[in-house]
């Protein structure tokens, strides 16, 4: 995903009330501003302890800056992503979704191969501001175990600039 590009129209999943919903993020962002945060996996230490909590904690600041919602997209299955969301208890404006088969990550050009460490194919750690289906800003962490340019503070700063 590069700045100015269209968001891939590849469905992701969300488990809601026991029902799996297929969600096209490009369609969902039509006429809206979405912050999309892609993480390698649910319940991983960096994702759970360093990356995602800031977006939950600062959800209202994101709303105040014009974001309609924050989507946390994990390359884990939808059952695991639902359990992770339940544990973290985000506000309604922070939605957790699954890219268990890495279809979205592949379409976005963000596949991360962690096979050598036993984690298989994942998504690179990234964040983007999406406006009406187009990428207004995006960043990919150079090190999947670090949270710098995709932190909630960095993304909020970009959202406030636009």
Secondary structure as UniProt FT lines:
FT   TURN            3..4
FT   STRAND          11..16
FT   TURN            17..18
FT   STRAND          19..24
FT   HELIX           25..28
FT   TURN            29..31
FT   STRAND          33..39
FT   TURN            42..43
FT   HELIX           46..51
FT   HELIX           52..57
FT   HELIX           59..64
FT   TURN            65..66
FT   STRAND          69..74
FT   HELIX           78..88
FT   TURN            92..93
FT   STRAND          94..98
FT   TURN            100..101
FT   HELIX           103..107
FT   TURN            108..109
FT   STRAND          111..114
FT   HELIX           115..117
FT   STRAND          120..123
FT   STRAND          126..131
FT   TURN            132..133
FT   STRAND          134..140
FT   TURN            144..145
FT   TURN            149..150
FT   HELIX           152..161
//
